[in-house]
């Protein structure tokens, strides 16, 4: 009877040891995966910031004006070339 209890205790200790080793291995594997994903996130955040700056640059007034002048051959009209159209809205106020 004592041998059976002793064998059971030894098997329990060995099982616990294997479980601890497995849990540590999983922990390390998941930690490496977490670090990889955090690194990818940081790289994507950097890329996102660059894309936002690029978008802001593409939409500046100076760039649009330069594009309109160079590519579309547009220019700012002289004061005498500007016609104002005023519409009168009907209805009661």
C-alpha positions as CSV (number, residue, x, y, z in Angstrom):
1,X,0.0,0.0,0.0
2,X,2.8,2.4,0.9
3,X,4.5,1.6,-2.4
4,X,1.4,2.5,-4.3
5,X,1.1,5.8,-2.5
6,X,4.8,6.5,-3.0
7,X,4.5,5.6,-6.8
8,X,1.4,7.9,-7.0
9,X,3.2,10.7,-5.3
10,X,6.3,10.3,-7.6
11,X,4.0,10.3,-10.7
12,X,2.2,13.4,-9.4
13,X,5.5,15.2,-8.9
14,X,6.7,14.2,-12.3
15,X,3.4,15.2,-13.9
16,X,3.5,18.6,-12.1
17,X,7.1,19.1,-13.3
18,X,6.2,18.3,-16.9
19,X,3.2,20.6,-16.6
20,X,5.4,23.5,-15.3
21,X,7.9,23.0,-18.1
22,X,5.1,23.0,-20.7
23,X,3.5,26.1,-19.2
24,X,6.8,27.9,-19.1
25,X,7.4,27.0,-22.8
26,X,4.0,28.2,-23.8
27,X,4.5,31.4,-21.8
28,X,7.8,32.1,-23.6
29,X,6.3,31.3,-27.0
30,X,3.4,33.6,-26.4
31,X,5.7,36.4,-25.1
32,X,7.8,36.2,-28.2
33,X,4.6,36.4,-30.3
34,X,3.4,39.4,-28.2
35,X,6.7,41.2,-28.8
36,X,6.5,40.5,-32.6
37,X,2.9,41.8,-32.7
38,X,3.9,44.9,-30.7
39,X,6.8,45.5,-33.1
40,X,4.4,45.2,-36.1
41,X,1.9,47.6,-34.4
42,X,4.7,50.1,-33.8
43,X,5.8,49.9,-37.5
44,X,2.2,50.3,-38.6
45,X,1.7,53.3,-36.4
46,X,4.8,54.8,-37.9
47,X,3.6,54.1,-41.4
48,X,0.2,55.6,-40.5
49,X,1.8,58.8,-39.3
50,X,3.8,59.0,-42.5
51,X,0.7,58.5,-44.6
52,X,-1.2,61.2,-42.7
53,X,1.7,63.6,-43.3
54,X,1.7,62.7,-47.0
55,X,-2.0,63.2,-47.2
56,X,-1.7,66.6,-45.6
57,X,1.0,67.6,-48.0
58,X,-1.0,66.5,-51.0
59,X,-3.9,68.7,-49.9
60,X,-2.1,71.9,-49.3
61,X,-3.4,75.0,-51.1
62,X,0.0,75.8,-52.6
63,X,0.3,72.3,-54.1
64,X,-3.3,72.4,-55.5
65,X,-2.7,75.9,-57.0
66,X,0.6,74.8,-58.5
67,X,-1.1,71.7,-60.0
68,X,-3.9,73.8,-61.4
69,X,-1.5,76.3,-62.9
70,X,1.1,73.7,-64.3
71,X,-1.1,70.8,-65.4
72,X,-4.5,72.4,-66.0
73,X,-3.2,75.8,-67.3
74,X,-5.4,77.6,-64.9
75,X,-4.7,81.0,-63.4
76,X,-6.2,83.5,-60.9
77,X,-8.4,85.9,-62.9
78,X,-7.8,89.6,-62.9
79,X,-10.2,91.8,-60.9
80,X,-11.9,92.9,-64.1
81,X,-12.6,89.3,-65.2
82,X,-14.5,88.4,-62.0
83,X,-18.3,88.5,-62.3
84,X,-20.4,88.3,-59.2
85,X,-23.8,86.6,-59.5
86,X,-26.3,87.5,-56.8
87,X,-29.5,85.6,-56.6
88,X,-32.6,86.9,-55.0
89,X,-34.4,84.3,-53.0
90,X,-38.2,84.5,-53.2
91,X,-40.5,83.9,-50.3
92,X,-41.6,85.8,-47.2
93,X,-39.2,86.6,-44.4
